[in-house]
Amino acid sequence: MIADQIRGHQLILEMLHRGLSRSRLPHALLFVGNAGIGKKRVARHLAQCLFCQQTPADQLVCCNECNSCKQMAAGTHPDLISVECPPDKAILPLSLIIGKDEQRGRKGVCYEMSLRPMLGDRRIAIIDDADKMNAESANALLKTLEEPAANYLMILIASELDAILPTIRSRCQSIRFGRLSDEDVAALLVQQQLAESEEQAIQVARLAEGSLSTASQLLDESLEELRVNITRQLSKKPFQPQVFAQSIMQAIDDIGGETATQRKTANWIIKFCVDFYHQAIQHAANYGSGSHSKQIEQFVAGFSDETADRIEKLGNLLDRLILTEEQINQNATIALCIESLSEDLRSIQMK
């Protein structure tokens, strides 16, 4: 892992570097920020630098060549304990912290952190999804945080700070991670070969809200097809509300799932619509000229209004979408929300 591959968190890297150089790195860190913005990548980079056998322990650098660095790259370093909430669980299992019933106290993070290092002079634990610990798990971890061994480091990673018990928060140094810029997300999608093209990466990054994991979800084939179809429907003149509504409901039915999944799909659709109209406003205002698609250009050109009136109309379309998003999040019937939205989108454009 190379520091240059960590985008958007240079200030945090510099802060960690200063802490190391002054021998002031705390025994417990709490990385907080939205999912998919690179918190775990920074945690693993810090661990690799501390484990590296060829670089000074007070510098946030690693050689990527020594045995420890190679083991970190392979995910096999014996002194790194890394746990996270399983995909099918809503709560981080207690067994990951202190072992299963028959192995209580002889397995889990707390036990592993009580052992001597196998390669160097330290052990490091990374607990992802720490905000998914219940009170029992948090209390089990508390003693390890209260009585840290020398040169041992624990890094907790969370999306929601308020979900972490105050007793845990008070024993960690909290570091707040900001969202990635659209440029950083797009660059990472290209760098990690997740997107098929730079253009696709840019389109997805606009919708990802600074999260690489969200961007990766948007690259799912079904969502990508849905985004393209939504854009095609919105760009038609005149706008056809019934066709639009039927197309959306069919897409929601095709993706399927429980009600919560359907609402999530509906919210993706609203985001696609918002992105389309937001680009249209930018084009109408001559902002980012030349960066918008032919569909956007033709859509905006289809309005006979003056520039100010075009922008106001497009703004009204955005406001109507935000209202629909609020209704869906308040558990209103999806079909009724979409039907009402479709008719209102046409009415606004015809004014």
Beta strands, then each sheet from edge to edge (+ up, - down):
strand 1: 28-32
strand 2: 80-83
strand 3: 124-127
strand 4: 153-158
strand 5: 173-176
sheet 1: 2+ 3+ 4+ 1+ 5+
end
